[in-house]
Amino acid sequence: MAASPSAPPATARLTRVVAASLVGTTIEWYDYFLYGSAAALVFGKVFFPGSDPLTGTLLSFLTYAIGFAARPLGAMVFGHFGDRIGRKKLLVVSLMMMGGSSVLIGCVPGYHTIGVAAPVLLTVLRLVQGFALGGEWGGAVLLVSEHGDTRRRGFWASWPQGGAPAGNLLAVGVLSLLTGVLSPSSFEAWGWRVSFLASSVLVGIGLWVRLSVDESPVFKEALAKAEARKEKEGAERLPLVSVVRRHWRDIVVAMGARIAENISYYILTAFILAYCVDHLKLDEQTALNAVLIGSAVQFCLIPLFGAASDRLGRKPVYLFGAVGVGAWAWAFFALADTRSFPVLAVAVTVGLFFHSAMYAPQAAFFSELFATRMRYSGASIGAQLSSVVAGAPAPLIATALLGAYGSARPIALYVSVAAVVTVIAVIAARETRGRDLTAIGEDDGGRSPAGAAPAGERTASAG
């Protein structure tokens, strides 16, 4: 029998699990964000050369957004098998899919070489990326959440979240280096491909680290219980069916909580590149370096906000971030419009400060909403469904609003409305800090004993 998750885990084992999750998510987010940055800087010229700059950027962001459509499907498929056979195996598969598609993107010829087949191939590979990422996030944060202890779960589970700014930092850093040492024509012709091809090396490192960790003890315990029930009661329901029946309110909460977090992040890190280059007429290096600084600071902030959620609760920290990013959106674009690099760097960094307050506690918060045998499905589906309506169209909507009004004020309003939605969702949720992951929903695979309260109503006291 596995040790209680409330007991302090062996530090060496937990550190190894955290490192494996952080390295893996960093590599996957590197691949994913690399596409977004390249879409803002070069894909419009390489794959949609017949369009004006703004339209070309809009079309490249469209292929960027299409990848989000595959994320819920990836969440369902990876969630199903992750809840059935374990978290670790699925994380290895997701890493290989993401890395392979990124390497192939670096090999796709441009429009001038193979015509319309170029953007078609780009879109197909983007769909593979989205499918892989849809399964990556849930597995990575759950592996840490289920290895860690109740008292410090927010801190430990926040480390895989650091993979997002670390991956973005790596992606933007590589592109910034390439744009700094290559001429614009060389970067457009072949330089951007180097950053995608480098993914092959990173994936090798990620697989080596990820294969070294053990399966979650909480999952092993739940699987043993499920096997014992299976002998007495027959096959259990599919995880997807169980989570929709038992946790539909929690799925809605997770979706609403991600609206402002998702929209603000892609405005702050992806759209801002196009805004600076196409609208403000700044050079690529200036925009990339501002995001680079902001991402470096965010990587340091995430574990701090994760630890804060262990002391203050998930909801207060999350609400602080949502309210802050909704208000900061107005100052963000006003500061960017000064065309001053130091001011722009501050604008991005402060925006990511508020984003971190939402993103850091998210891993523990979502993990604590769902029972173990449906946790991978529930956390992944709730997170990825919102990405379709929030993160996917965010750069598209922002670009369209800028083109229609010639001003960033409608974009700031867009972010503020998203913040209101997230505030409502988080207020409607119950505080989850201190929950024992083995007790949520009695881990009964969707068969609650008569009279048992829903999972959302059984909250353990904080440790």
C-alpha positions in Angstrom: 0.0 0.0 0.0 1.3 3.4 -0.9 2.1 5.9 1.9 -0.5 8.5 2.6 -0.1 11.6 0.4 -0.4 13.7 3.5 2.9 12.3 4.8 6.1 14.2 3.8 7.5 12.3 0.8 11.2 11.4 0.4 12.9 14.6 -0.7 15.2 12.9 -3.2 12.3 11.1 -4.9 10.1 14.1 -5.0 12.9 16.3 -6.3 13.5 13.8 -9.1 9.8 13.8 -10.0 9.7 17.6 -10.0 12.8 17.8 -12.2 11.4 15.3 -14.7 8.1 17.1 -14.9 9.8 20.5 -15.2 12.2 19.4 -17.9 9.5 17.6 -19.9 7.1 20.5 -19.8 9.8 23.0 -20.6 10.7 21.1 -23.8 7.0 20.7 -24.8 6.2 24.3 -24.2 9.4 25.3 -26.0 8.1 23.5 -29.1 4.6 24.9 -28.7 5.6 28.5 -28.0 8.3 28.5 -30.7 5.5 28.1 -33.2 3.6 31.1 -31.8 6.7 33.3 -31.8 7.6 32.2 -35.3 4.0 32.8 -36.4 4.3 36.4 -35.2 7.7 37.0 -36.8 8.2 34.9 -39.9 5.5 32.5 -40.9 3.4 35.1 -42.6 6.3 35.8 -45.0 7.3 32.2 -45.5 3.9 30.5 -45.8 1.6 33.4 -46.8 3.8 35.7 -48.9 1.1 37.1 -51.1 -0.6 39.0 -48.2 0.1 42.3 -46.7 2.0 42.1 -43.3 -1.1 42.3 -41.1 -3.1 39.8 -43.1 -0.1 37.5 -43.3 0.3 37.6 -39.5 -3.5 37.0 -39.1 -3.3 33.9 -41.4 -0.2 32.6 -39.6 -2.0 33.1 -36.2 -4.9 31.1 -37.7 -2.7 28.1 -38.2 -1.4 28.8 -34.7 -5.0 28.7 -33.3 -5.9 25.5 -35.2 -3.5 23.6 -32.9 -5.7 24.4 -30.0 -8.6 22.6 -31.6 -6.7 19.3 -31.1 -5.9 19.9 -27.5 -9.3 18.8 -26.0 -9.1 15.6 -28.1 -5.6 15.0 -26.8 -6.9 15.6 -23.3 -9.6 13.0 -23.7 -7.3 10.4 -25.3 -4.4 10.9 -23.0 -6.7 11.4 -20.0 -8.5 8.1 -20.7 -5.3 6.0 -20.9 -3.5 8.0 -18.2 -6.3 7.2 -15.8 -6.3 3.6 -16.9 -2.6 2.7 -17.2 -0.7 5.5 -15.5 0.7 9.0 -15.9 4.3 8.2 -16.8 3.7 6.2 -19.9 1.5 8.8 -21.5 4.0 11.6 -20.7 6.7 9.8 -22.6 4.3 9.4 -25.7 3.3 13.1 -25.6 7.0 14.3 -25.4 7.9 12.2 -28.5 4.9 13.4 -30.5 5.6 17.0 -29.7 9.3 16.8 -30.5 8.8 14.9 -33.7 6.2 17.3 -35.1 8.5 20.3 -34.2 11.4 18.8 -36.1 9.2 18.2 -39.1 8.0 21.8 -39.0 11.6 22.9 -39.4 11.7 20.8 -42.6 8.6 22.0 -44.3 9.4 23.9 -47.5 8.0 27.4 -47.9 5.1 28.5 -50.1 7.5 29.5 -53.0 8.8 25.9 -53.1 5.7 23.7 -52.9 2.8 26.2 -53.0 -0.4 25.7 -51.0 1.0 22.3 -49.7 3.3 24.3 -47.4 0.6 25.9 -45.2 -1.4 22.6 -45.3 1.6 20.6 -43.9 2.3 23.3 -41.4 -1.3 23.1 -40.2 -1.3 19.3 -39.9 1.9 19.3 -37.8 0.4 22.1 -35.6 -2.6 19.8 -35.0 -0.2 17.0 -33.8 1.5 19.5 -31.5 -1.9 20.5 -30.0 -2.9 16.9 -29.6 0.3 16.1 -27.7 0.1 19.2 -25.5 -3.5 18.4 -24.6 -2.3 15.3 -22.8 1.0 16.7 -21.5 -0.2 19.3 -19.1 -2.5 17.2 -17.0 -0.1 14.3 -16.7 2.9 16.4 -15.7 1.1 18.4 -12.9 -0.6 15.3 -11.6 2.6 13.3 -11.4 4.0 15.9 -9.0 0.7 16.6 -7.2 0.2 12.9 -6.4 3.8 12.4 -5.3 3.9 15.4 -3.0 2.4 16.0 0.4 -0.8 17.9 1.2 0.8 20.7 3.2 3.1 21.9 0.3 1.3 20.7 -2.7 0.8 24.2 -4.1 4.6 24.8 -4.1 5.7 21.5 -5.5 2.9 21.3 -8.2 3.8 24.8 -9.3 7.2 23.7 -10.6 5.8 22.0 -13.8 3.9 25.2 -14.4 7.3 26.8 -14.6 7.8 24.9 -17.7 5.6 27.4 -19.6 7.8 30.5 -19.0 10.9 28.4 -19.2 9.9 27.0 -22.5 8.9 30.4 -23.7 12.2 31.8 -22.4 14.0 29.2 -24.3 12.0 29.6 -27.5 12.2 33.4 -27.5 15.9 33.3 -26.5 16.8 31.1 -29.4 14.9 33.3 -31.8 16.3 36.4 -30.3 19.8 35.0 -30.7 19.1 34.0 -34.3 17.6 37.4 -35.3 20.6 39.0 -33.6 23.3 37.2 -35.5 21.6 36.7 -38.8 20.5 39.2 -41.4 16.7 39.4 -41.9 16.9 37.6 -45.2 19.0 34.8 -43.8 16.6 34.4 -40.8 13.6 34.3 -43.1 15.3 31.9 -45.5 16.7 29.3 -43.1 17.5 30.7 -39.7 14.1 30.1 -38.1 14.3 26.4 -39.0 17.3 25.9 -36.7 15.2 26.6 -33.6 12.7 23.8 -34.6 15.4 21.3 -35.6 17.1 21.8 -32.2 14.1 20.2 -30.6 15.5 16.7 -31.4 18.3 17.2 -29.0 16.0 18.6 -26.3 13.6 15.7 -26.6 16.4 13.2 -26.1 17.3 14.9 -22.9 13.7 15.0 -21.8 13.1 11.3 -22.4 16.2 10.4 -20.4 15.0 12.4 -17.4 11.3 11.4 -17.7 12.0 7.7 -17.9 13.9 7.8 -14.6 10.9 8.5 -12.4 8.3 6.1 -10.9 4.6 6.1 -11.3 2.5 8.1 -8.9 1.9 6.2 -5.6 -1.6 7.7 -5.3 -2.4 6.3 -8.8 -1.0 2.9 -7.9 -3.1 2.7 -4.8 -6.3 3.8 -6.7 -5.5 1.2 -9.4 -5.2 -1.6 -6.9 -8.6 -0.6 -5.4 -10.1 -0.5 -8.8 -8.8 -3.9 -9.7 -10.3 -5.3 -6.4 -13.7 -3.7 -7.2 -13.6 -5.0 -10.7 -13.5 -8.6 -9.4 -16.6 -8.0 -7.4 -18.6 -5.5 -9.4 -17.4 -5.9 -13.0 -15.9 -3.3 -15.3 -15.8 0.3 -14.0 -17.1 3.2 -16.1 -14.9 4.9 -18.6 -13.0 7.8 -16.9 -14.5 10.3 -19.3 -18.0 9.1 -18.5 -17.3 9.1 -14.8 -15.8 12.6 -14.7 -18.7 14.1 -16.6 -21.2 12.5 -14.3 -19.5 13.2 -11.1 -17.4 16.3 -11.7 -19.2 18.4 -14.4 -19.3 21.4 -12.0 -15.6 21.1 -11.4 -14.9 21.0 -15.2 -16.9 24.2 -15.6 -14.9 25.8 -12.8 -11.6 24.8 -14.4 -12.7 26.1 -17.8 -13.8 29.5 -16.3 -10.7 29.8 -14.2 -8.5 29.4 -17.3 -10.3 32.1 -19.5 -8.3 35.1 -18.2 -5.2 33.1 -17.6 -5.1 31.8 -21.2 -6.1 35.0 -23.0 -3.8 37.3 -21.1 -0.8 35.0 -21.6 -1.1 34.8 -25.3 -1.7 38.5 -25.6 1.4 39.2 -23.4 3.7 36.8 -25.1 2.6 36.1 -28.6 0.4 39.0 -29.9 2.7 41.6 -28.4 5.4 40.5 -30.8 3.2 41.2 -33.8 1.9 44.4 -32.2 5.4 45.8 -31.7 6.7 44.8 -35.2 3.6 45.5 -37.4 1.9 48.3 -35.5 4.6 50.1 -33.6 7.3 49.4 -36.2 9.8 48.3 -33.7 12.4 45.7 -34.6 12.0 42.0 -33.8 14.9 42.1 -31.3 13.2 44.7 -29.1 10.0 42.8 -28.8 11.7 39.4 -28.3 13.9 40.8 -25.6 11.0 42.3 -23.7 9.2 38.9 -23.6 12.6 37.3 -22.7 12.9 39.4 -19.6 9.3 38.9 -18.6 9.5 35.1 -18.9 12.7 35.0 -16.9 11.1 36.9 -14.0 7.9 34.7 -14.3 9.9 31.5 -13.9 11.1 32.8 -10.5 7.6 34.0 -9.5 5.7 30.8 -10.1 7.0 28.8 -7.1 6.6 31.8 -4.9 2.9 32.1 -5.8 2.6 28.3 -5.5 3.9 28.5 -1.9 1.6 31.5 -1.2 -1.4 29.3 -2.2 -0.4 26.8 0.4 -0.6 29.5 3.1 -3.4 31.7 1.9 -5.5 29.2 -0.2 -5.8 28.6 -3.9 -8.7 31.0 -4.4 -7.3 34.3 -2.9 -4.0 34.0 -4.9 -5.9 33.1 -8.1 -8.4 36.0 -7.7 -5.5 38.5 -7.1 -4.0 37.5 -10.4 -7.3 37.7 -12.3 -8.2 41.1 -11.0 -4.7 42.4 -11.5 -4.4 41.2 -15.1 -7.8 42.7 -16.0 -6.8 46.1 -14.7 -3.2 46.0 -16.0 -4.3 45.4 -19.6 -5.2 49.1 -19.9 -1.8 50.2 -18.7 0.0 47.5 -20.7 -0.8 48.8 -24.2 -0.4 52.4 -23.1 3.2 51.6 -21.9 3.9 49.6 -25.1 2.9 52.6 -27.2 5.8 54.6 -25.8 8.1 52.5 -28.0 10.6 52.5 -25.2 12.3 49.2 -24.6 12.7 49.5 -20.8 9.0 50.6 -20.5 7.9 47.7 -22.7 9.9 45.2 -20.7 8.3 46.5 -17.5 4.8 46.3 -19.1 5.3 42.6 -20.1 6.9 41.7 -16.8 4.1 43.2 -14.6 1.5 41.5 -16.8 3.3 38.2 -16.3 3.5 38.9 -12.6 -0.3 38.9 -12.4 -0.5 35.9 -14.8 1.8 34.0 -12.4 -0.7 34.4 -9.6 -3.3 32.5 -11.6 -1.0 30.0 -13.2 1.0 28.9 -10.2 -1.8 27.6 -8.0 -3.7 26.2 -11.0 -1.9 22.8 -10.9 -2.8 22.0 -7.3 -6.2 23.6 -7.6 -7.3 21.5 -10.5 -5.7 18.3 -9.1 -7.7 18.8 -5.9 -11.0 19.0 -7.8 -11.1 15.4 -9.1 -11.0 11.8 -7.9 -7.8 9.9 -8.7 -9.2 7.4 -11.3 -10.7 10.3 -13.3 -8.2 13.1 -12.3 -6.1 13.0 -15.5 -9.3 13.2 -17.6 -11.0 15.9 -15.5 -8.0 18.2 -15.1 -7.0 17.9 -18.8 -10.5 18.3 -20.2 -11.3 21.3 -18.1 -8.1 23.0 -18.9 -8.0 22.2 -22.6 -11.6 22.9 -23.5 -11.1 26.5 -22.2 -8.0 26.8 -24.4 -10.2 26.4 -27.5 -12.3 29.4 -26.6 -9.7 31.4 -24.8 -6.0 30.9 -25.9 -6.7 29.8 -29.4 -8.5 32.8 -30.7 -6.8 35.4 -28.5 -4.0 36.5 -30.9 -6.6 36.3 -33.8 -9.2 38.4 -32.0 -6.5 40.9 -30.9 -5.1 41.2 -34.4 -8.7 41.7 -35.8 -9.5 44.3 -33.2 -6.4 46.2 -33.9 -7.1 46.1 -37.7 -10.7 47.2 -37.2 -10.1 50.1 -34.7 -6.4 50.9 -35.1 -6.2 51.1 -31.3 -5.4 48.7 -28.5 -8.2 49.8 -26.2 -10.7 47.2 -27.5 -8.0 44.6 -26.8 -7.6 45.8 -23.2 -11.4 45.6 -22.9 -11.3 42.1 -24.2 -8.8 41.0 -21.5 -10.8 42.8 -18.8 -14.0 41.0 -19.8 -12.1 37.7 -19.6 -10.9 38.6 -16.1 -14.5 39.1 -15.0 -15.4 35.6 -16.2 -12.5 34.1 -14.3 -13.3 36.0 -11.1 -16.9 34.6 -11.2 -15.7 31.0 -11.8 -13.1 31.1 -9.0 -15.6 32.7 -6.6 -18.1 30.0 -7.4 -15.5 27.2 -6.6 -14.8 25.8 -3.2 -11.4 26.2 -1.6 -9.4 23.1 -2.2 -6.2 23.7 -0.1 -5.5 20.8 2.2 -7.5 18.1 0.4 -6.3 14.5 0.7 -6.2 13.3 -2.9 -7.0 9.8 -1.9 -10.3 10.9 -0.3 -11.8 12.9 -3.1 -14.9 11.0 -4.4 -13.7 7.9 -2.4 -11.8 7.0 -5.6 -14.7 4.8 -6.5 -14.5 5.2 -10.3 -17.8 7.0 -10.4 -19.7 4.8 -7.9 -20.3 7.0 -4.9 -21.7 5.2 -1.9 -25.3 6.1 -1.0 -25.5 9.4 0.7 -22.0 10.5 -0.1 -21.5 14.1 -0.7 -20.1 15.2 -4.1 -16.4 15.6 -4.4 -16.7 19.4 -4.4 -18.2 19.3 -0.9 -15.6 17.2 0.9 -12.8 19.5 1.7 -10.2 18.6 4.2 -8.8 21.1 6.6 -5.6 22.8 5.6 -2.4 21.1 6.7 
